[in-house]
Amino acid sequence: MRIGLFTDQFYPQISGVVTSIKMLYEGLESLGHECYIFTAIDDENCKDHPELKNKKIINFPGIHYPFKAAKDYKYNIFRKKFCKEIAKYNLDVIHINTEFNMSAIARKAAKKLKIPVVYTMHTAWIQYICTLFPRSDKFLHPLWVKVMQILFTKPTYKSSTLTILPTKKIIPDLKDYGIKGKDFRIIPTGIELHRFTDFNAPKEELEALKEKLGLKDKFIFSYIGRTAKEKNLDFLISSFEKVVSKNDKARLLIVGGGPVLEELKEHAKALNISDKVVFTGLIPWEEIPYYYHISDVFVSASKSETQGLTYIEALASGVPVLVQNDLCIEGVIEEGVNGFVFNNEEEFVNKMNYCLDNDLSEIIKNTEPSSTKFSKEKFAENILGVYQEAIEIFNSKCKKKKKKN
């Protein structure tokens, strides 16, 4: 099968969507299928990135969006010309992993070339409205959701033969996106588990990294991911201040880059804990396992996750998690077994203190085994089944149209 994966996000960006596409691409290729990634990246800035060298990537360069929160994304004005390029690859199925620029290109190509479309809705976009339009008050946010529906989510959904959701979390909000169907495929994104489970860097290397970061002999709460508004990192830092003020052994490690990185540094400075919160900035993807493996507990206060891939990566690394209670943790986090959840700041602070004061060895034993069901191989097999189903449905509809005509 020849498969086109269309996305507005790819390396050097690092996000849950990027991880999902990487895992799917590699899983499908390992099963003997031909995959192509259609995206828009800055060629000059990414020539040496290992994840771009080893994959079949078709780049449609564009213009950056004018919004700060969307500065990593691009759009193309003249989209029709790309259909000829896409036609060269003789695709059996188009898989849309975005609602924006590359979705519009994919939809045009699918219609013209008569190719079935599968759509994965990765993101709970209602959570992102406040980020994209921070100066709009809450009365305008429903208007922006409507704009999102009309221009992006609804057209993408309507063009698809089948729609995949990585979690049930999105279902209650689907009507707000203009999606009224009920026939969805729930498929959790897989990850490259062995990168974390088989990671065996010498203890000396891990200790050297701790020393470099000023974290030697400290208890490390870590966040790994984009430093974006919707990740609720200001809450994370404010809550941590209440912990570290009473226990100087605690440290907060924030690994990743993004649009609000400098704001977060200023926030830590305003709370007088700049020396207690360590920001690494953007870290190469291949080095990320080191940061999980120096961590004592992984933390996140995000409510915008659809699945929480970093939670699974942490578990695969043998690290307990302490995260915001949310639908995305269903089937991932079990309270007191492989981690903890919280509902408010008081609970978050109390559970961070609990982690500091108690032996977590029994919980650590359960972390890696609880991650095994999220392998990239299982993920690829499940998605492949949806492709085959979509092709059958699409061909059946085409035959019916021909009979009518």
C-alpha atoms as one frame of an Amber mdcrd trajectory, in Angstrom:
protein
   0.000   0.000   0.000   1.198   3.539  -0.799   0.285   5.988   1.955   0.538
   9.768   2.158   0.760  11.261   5.662  -0.159  14.961   5.581   0.892  17.154
   8.508   1.631  20.786   9.346   4.021  19.663  12.083   7.208  17.731  11.632
  10.838  17.861  12.671  12.637  19.888  13.904   9.425  20.592  15.857   8.822
  18.105  18.656   5.238  17.438  19.718   2.769  14.626  20.270   1.602  14.925
  16.659   5.173  14.711  15.338   5.858  11.659  17.520   2.647  10.020  16.322
   3.533  10.518  12.643   7.089   9.270  13.159   5.838   6.130  14.902   3.202
   5.475  12.255   5.630   6.014   9.375   8.213   3.638  10.846   5.617   1.058
  11.847   4.014   0.985   8.392   7.366   0.847   6.612   8.401  -2.093   8.804
   5.226  -3.884   7.663   6.341  -3.473   4.036   4.252  -0.453   3.007   5.433
   2.648   1.156   4.980   5.850   3.165   5.447   9.525   2.277   5.258  12.509
   4.605   3.831  15.667   3.018   4.596  18.740   5.122   6.010  22.283   5.159
   9.389  22.763   6.825  12.307  25.186   6.655  14.797  23.278   4.518  17.762
  25.506   5.325  17.324  25.030   9.067  16.846  21.275   8.979  19.297  19.788
   6.497  21.228  17.864   9.125  18.301  16.627  11.203  18.486  12.794  11.347
  14.716  12.352  11.262  14.503  14.241   7.965  17.378  12.386   6.289  15.957
   8.912   6.807  12.394   9.457   5.626  10.618  10.114   2.336   9.511  13.718
   2.855   7.809  15.901   0.276   8.185  19.510   1.332   5.715  22.218   0.286
   7.337  25.412   1.670   4.980  28.188   2.700   4.611  31.424   4.642   4.562
  31.541   8.429   1.230  32.293  10.125   1.203  35.739  11.785   0.139  34.458
  15.250   2.788  34.016  17.936   1.304  30.729  19.162   1.306  29.395  15.574
   4.731  30.689  14.550   5.967  27.151  13.818   3.225  26.594  11.220   3.011
  27.660   7.561   0.375  28.133   4.890   0.355  28.103   1.087  -1.705  30.454
  -1.049  -1.478  28.534  -4.341  -2.483  25.009  -3.347  -3.824  23.595  -6.620
  -0.343  23.285  -8.125   0.581  20.660  -5.526  -1.971  18.164  -6.861   0.314
  17.335  -9.808   3.174  16.651  -7.415   1.007  14.431  -5.193  -0.283  12.510
  -8.243   3.278  11.277  -8.950   3.190   9.082  -5.849   0.111   7.071  -6.906
  -1.252   6.986  -3.347  -3.761   4.373  -2.219  -4.843   6.407   0.792  -4.349
   9.923   2.145  -4.044  10.257   5.918  -4.649  13.809   7.178  -3.054  14.588
  10.550  -3.915  18.288  10.696  -6.787  20.687  10.059  -4.860  23.546   8.504
  -2.681  24.179   5.475  -1.679  20.613   4.632  -5.250  19.472   5.219  -6.480
  21.868   2.519  -3.821  20.597   0.113  -4.673  16.959   0.912  -8.404  17.528
   0.448  -7.917  19.099  -2.982  -5.658  16.248  -4.072  -7.991  13.554  -2.738
 -10.978  14.997  -4.565  -9.156  15.473  -7.859  -7.280  12.160  -7.785 -10.157
  10.157  -6.269  -8.225   8.854  -3.259  -9.881   7.799   0.035  -9.091   9.952
   3.071  -8.507   8.945   6.684  -8.411  11.787   9.219  -6.866  11.679  12.690
  -8.068  14.436  14.994  -5.053  14.723  17.281  -5.880  17.897  19.134  -8.605
  19.186  21.467  -8.713  22.542  19.703 -11.083  24.261  22.113  -8.212  24.257
  24.627  -6.016  26.076  22.088  -8.359  28.960  21.312  -7.245  30.909  24.357
  -3.643  30.396  23.284  -4.084  31.527  19.697  -6.199  34.548  20.694  -5.112
  35.419  24.263  -6.528  38.939  24.142 -10.031  37.798  23.282 -12.360  37.521
  26.261 -14.390  34.412  27.007 -17.396  35.783  25.121 -15.422  35.864  21.882
 -13.948  32.395  22.278 -17.153  30.634  21.080 -16.903  32.788  17.949 -13.354
  31.606  17.347 -14.486  28.008  17.870 -17.137  28.585  15.197 -14.500  29.985
  12.838 -12.334  26.946  13.559 -15.291  24.699  12.781 -16.237  26.356   9.492
 -12.731  26.788   8.087 -10.835  23.804   9.420 -12.295  20.904  11.413 -15.620
  20.425   9.614 -14.179  20.500   6.054 -11.438  18.049   7.062 -13.936  15.685
   8.683 -16.403  15.877   5.762 -13.661  14.973   3.302 -12.715  11.812   5.180
 -14.017   8.297   4.685 -13.119   7.341   8.269 -12.012   9.380  11.283  -9.582
   8.250  13.975  -9.499   9.620  17.528  -6.500   8.821  19.757  -8.747   8.944
  22.814 -12.416   9.182  23.822 -11.629  12.560  25.412 -12.437  14.466  22.218
 -15.902  12.929  21.695 -17.907  15.303  23.983 -16.584  18.325  22.053 -17.062
  16.985  18.527 -20.302  18.911  17.906 -18.422  22.153  18.578 -16.073  21.175
  15.742 -18.959  20.542  13.349 -18.542  16.781  13.581 -21.880  15.033  14.055
 -21.044  11.452  13.198 -20.784   8.599  15.673 -18.685   6.087  13.750 -15.127
   6.736  14.918 -12.092   4.528  15.378 -10.381   4.971  18.759  -6.692   4.142
  18.323  -4.123   5.304  20.914  -0.893   6.545  19.368   2.054   4.203  19.709
   5.555   5.130  20.719   9.019   3.698  20.172   9.096   2.017  23.556  12.539
   0.486  23.210  14.114   3.961  23.089  13.109   4.305  26.721  12.808   0.749
  28.045  16.180  -0.355  26.607  18.004   2.859  27.414  21.091   1.904  29.383
  23.408   4.908  29.491  26.192   4.475  32.050  25.352   5.854  35.466  28.365
   8.155  35.122  26.790   9.849  32.064  23.517  10.442  33.889  25.326  11.822
  36.922  27.390  14.080  34.664  24.190  15.443  33.088  22.721  16.097  36.538
  25.864  17.936  37.564  25.864  19.979  34.349  22.275  21.052  35.067  22.986
  21.762  38.740  20.754  18.886  39.841  23.208  16.622  41.614  21.738  15.065
  44.784  18.370  16.721  44.096  14.865  15.250  43.733  13.906  16.054  40.139
  10.336  16.781  39.056  10.513  17.005  35.270   8.308  18.269  32.467   9.280
  17.286  28.912   7.473  18.831  25.958   6.632  22.102  24.226   6.716  25.245
  26.315   3.380  26.556  25.056   0.556  28.358  26.830  -1.878  25.442  26.688
   0.561  23.244  28.637  -0.261  25.259  31.795   3.394  25.546  32.818   2.889
  28.780  34.771   0.617  26.764  37.105   3.324  24.120  37.359   5.927  26.689
  38.392   3.643  28.499  40.861   2.687  25.210  42.539   6.305  24.095  42.690
   7.240  27.301  44.499   5.043  26.188  47.412   6.914  22.881  47.551  10.488
  24.086  47.213   9.960  26.813  49.821   9.663  24.030  52.405  11.984  21.411
  50.886  15.145  22.665  49.216  15.929  19.205  47.872  13.235  19.613  45.198
  14.001  20.885  41.704  11.815  21.429  38.641  13.342  20.548  35.268  11.566
  21.911  32.183  12.839  20.306  28.981  11.731  21.754  25.661  11.296  24.914
  23.655   8.286  26.888  22.522   6.621  30.286  22.287   6.373  31.043  26.035
   9.809  29.841  27.176  11.089  33.323  28.021   7.830  34.203  29.796   8.189
  31.128  31.983  11.724  32.086  32.907  10.454  35.499  33.950   7.682  33.863
  35.964  10.206  31.757  37.888  12.313  34.858  38.434   9.331  36.795  39.812
   8.745  33.983  42.333  12.439  34.079  43.331  12.982  30.441  42.340  15.117
  30.901  39.222  17.814  28.799  40.868  15.299  26.019  41.605  13.764  25.740
  38.109  16.030  24.553  35.290  15.121  25.317  31.665  17.017  23.387  28.990
  15.410  24.883  25.888  14.988  22.692  22.804  16.756  19.328  23.142  17.534
  16.992  20.186  15.027  14.167  19.962  17.681  11.484  20.296  18.835  12.951
  23.637  15.394  13.043  25.279  15.725   9.612  27.011  18.603  10.984  29.098
  16.264  13.573  30.630  13.594  11.031  31.511  16.179   8.773  33.118  17.554
  11.479  35.428  14.023  12.304  36.591  12.411  11.099  39.805   8.826  12.045
  38.897   7.340  13.329  35.635   4.816  16.170  36.091   2.268  17.874  33.845
  -0.607  20.264  34.471  -1.792  20.302  30.854  -5.487  19.919  30.040  -4.987
  20.063  26.280  -3.570  16.560  25.758  -5.598  14.066  23.774  -3.454  11.129
  24.829  -0.380  12.327  26.705   2.445  10.604  24.828   5.059  12.036  27.166
   3.258  10.285  30.051   3.791   6.953  28.288   7.420   7.816  27.504   7.983
   8.572  31.193   6.417   5.268  32.255   8.494   3.372  29.683  11.564   5.041
  31.212  10.633   3.747  34.666   9.506   7.151  35.946   6.264   7.603  37.946
   3.974  10.368  36.703   2.017  13.062  38.536  -0.410  14.699  36.117  -3.628
  16.669  35.778  -6.725  14.479  36.097  -8.138  14.309  32.599  -9.871  11.914
  30.202  -6.615  11.429  28.303  -5.137   9.407  31.190  -7.830   6.730  30.955
  -6.036   3.436  30.510  -2.642   5.097  31.026  -2.348   6.227  34.665  -3.619
   4.197  37.615  -3.654   6.170  40.860  -1.110   4.914  43.333  -0.041   2.082
  41.013   2.132   3.677  38.319   1.627   7.314  39.260  -0.726   9.950  40.636
  -3.332  12.414  39.385  -4.466  15.747  40.801  -7.522  17.977  40.406  -6.336
  21.282  41.856  -3.275  23.082  43.163  -3.698  21.855  46.731  -3.727  18.231
  45.586  -0.777  18.839  43.279   1.335  20.382  46.046   0.364  17.641  48.516
   1.265  14.878  46.074   4.577  16.470  45.170   5.347  16.569  48.886   4.269
  12.926  49.181   6.695  11.960  46.425   9.489  13.806  48.191   8.813  12.204
  51.568   8.018   8.592  50.633   9.623   5.558  49.037   8.301   5.188  45.465
  10.051   1.909  44.656   6.837  -0.148  44.444   5.296   2.361  42.040   8.476
   2.437  39.960   8.186  -1.355  39.499   4.832  -0.872  37.774   5.788   1.943
  35.400   7.516   0.146  32.530   5.113  -2.856  32.383   2.142  -0.471  32.143
   3.546   1.103  28.956   3.866  -2.058  26.834   0.409  -1.841  25.216   1.420
   1.389  23.439   4.074  -0.013  21.075   4.467   1.522  17.610   4.055  -1.910
  15.973   0.589  -2.379  17.466  -0.272   1.207  16.519   0.702   0.689  12.863
  -1.274  -2.571  12.617  -4.399  -0.864  13.992  -4.103   2.090  11.604  -3.472
  -0.219   8.658  -6.776  -1.918   9.410  -8.535   1.461   9.183  -6.863   2.180
   5.820  -8.064  -1.118   4.398 -11.573  -0.480   5.695 -11.582   3.060   4.260
 -10.488   1.824   0.827 -13.281  -0.764   0.781 -15.917   1.804   1.794 -14.607
   4.329  -0.744 -14.569   1.815  -3.615 -18.070   0.652  -2.719 -19.379   4.227
  -2.852 -17.657   4.809  -6.193 -19.322   1.701  -7.663 -22.745   2.865  -6.472
 -22.215   6.284  -8.096 -21.276   4.655 -11.392 -24.449   2.517 -11.335 -26.596
   5.596 -10.709 -24.994   7.406 -13.631
